[in-house]
Amino acid sequence: MSTRRMIAAVVLVPLLATLALWAFAWPAARTAPRDLPLGVAGPATATAQVERQLRQHEGAFEIHRYADERAARAAIEDRTVYGAVVVTDQGPELLTASAASPVVAQLLQQAVTRQAAANGGEVRIVDVVPSPASDPRGAALSSSVLPLALSGIIAGALVTLLGLRGLRAVTALVVSAALVGVIAAALAHSWLGALTGNWWAEAGTLALASLAVSAAVAGLAALAGPAGIGAAAFLVMFLGNPFSGAASAPQLLPEPVGTIGQWLPPGASATLLRSVSFFDGAAATGPALTLTWWAVLGLGAVWLGNALKVRAKGATPAADERELAPVG
């Protein structure tokens, strides 16, 4: 038996290391624009050359056409596109939104500037929705994904290990998530100045992000036992965190990594937090529903697991009594 455990440990550690390296290193090494939403504004005759140049980067950009600069700005503020190239009489103008992704804003700036230089011109760059001055690289927001995931895993594991069930377990998960949201908003918004939106909306987003993870951990543990904690932690840490696109953008990750990441709590929470903090809630419906479903299904699994255990305990004494009943 001890030999089998030793072999299992020897095999399991390299396997986990391989999975971790694959999950974290592969998407980072393959970062590149893939159908990145980008606007082109101006008269069709004037923008035709710009579109041809952008399409030379095959599969890199998803072109959206707009009549003028005003429409392009509105699309950026609605999170329909990450930026836009506006053709004006004075020359091309690039609109970006570093708050949506500083990495994407820099990528667009380099690509458009390079093309303009090749044509002997210059590009005027306007940051329509800039990152906060105290966090120009968006490091604080992207760094918040891991602590939120860890707090959720710890909360779900503690609820399970402390033997909380039913209403007590649900209450503990909800209250702990609410406290995490308030504390995180106080740190990221009030202290660091990395978030600039409505304070309570940001606190609610952070709380929902934590609850989505903690409810999933406790729910899987209620249905599958302690192994459920490991399964949920693996899903969140080994897939959700590196696939979130929080440090760049989902459209910069290889497919289907970018799409999968938005179905998991870390990716959905990063996208929702950006929308709430910098874009007045634009495009927040999708990630908010994703986190809500994780939280609701997780809490439902906690309740169901408790009900199944109560039913199993209630059935056991009855079976014992039938076995001990005297004949005749």
Stockholm file with secondary structure:
# STOCKHOLM 1.0

chainA/1-328         MSTRRMIAAVVLVPLLATLALWAFAWPAARTAPRDLPLGVAGPATATAQVERQLRQHEGAFEIHRYADERAARAAIEDRTVYGAVVVTDQGPELLTASAASPVVAQLLQQAVTRQAAANGGEVRIVDVVPSPASDPRGAALSSSVLPLALSGIIAGALVTLLGLRGLRAVTALVVSAALVGVIAAALAHSWLGALTGNWWAEAGTLALASLAVSAAVAGLAALAGPAGIGAAAFLVMFLGNPFSGAASAPQLLPEPVGTIGQWLPPGASATLLRSVSFFDGAAATGPALTLTWWAVLGLGAVWLGNALKVRAKGATPAADERELAPVG
#=GR chainA/1-328 SS CHHHHHHHHHHHHHHHHHHHHHHHHHHHHTCCCSSEEEEEESCHHHHHHHHHHHHTSTTTEEEEEESSHHHHHHHHHTTSCSEEEEEETTEEEEEECTTTCHHHHHHHHHHHHHHHHHTTCCCEEEESSCCCTTCTTCHHHHHTHHHHHHHHHHHHHHHHHTTCCHHHHHHHHHHHHHHHHHHHHIIIIIISCCCCSCHHHHHHHHHHHHHHHHHHHHHHHHHHTTHHHHHHHHIIIIIITTTSCTTSCGGGSCTTHHHHHHHSHHHHHHHHHHHHHHSTTTTCHHHHHHHHHHHHHHHHHHHHHHHHHHHHHHHHHHHHHHHHSCCC
#=GC SS_cons         CHHHHHHHHHHHHHHHHHHHHHHHHHHHHTCCCSSEEEEEESCHHHHHHHHHHHHTSTTTEEEEEESSHHHHHHHHHTTSCSEEEEEETTEEEEEECTTTCHHHHHHHHHHHHHHHHHTTCCCEEEESSCCCTTCTTCHHHHHTHHHHHHHHHHHHHHHHHTTCCHHHHHHHHHHHHHHHHHHHHIIIIIISCCCCSCHHHHHHHHHHHHHHHHHHHHHHHHHHTTHHHHHHHHIIIIIITTTSCTTSCGGGSCTTHHHHHHHSHHHHHHHHHHHHHHSTTTTCHHHHHHHHHHHHHHHHHHHHHHHHHHHHHHHHHHHHHHHHSCCC
//
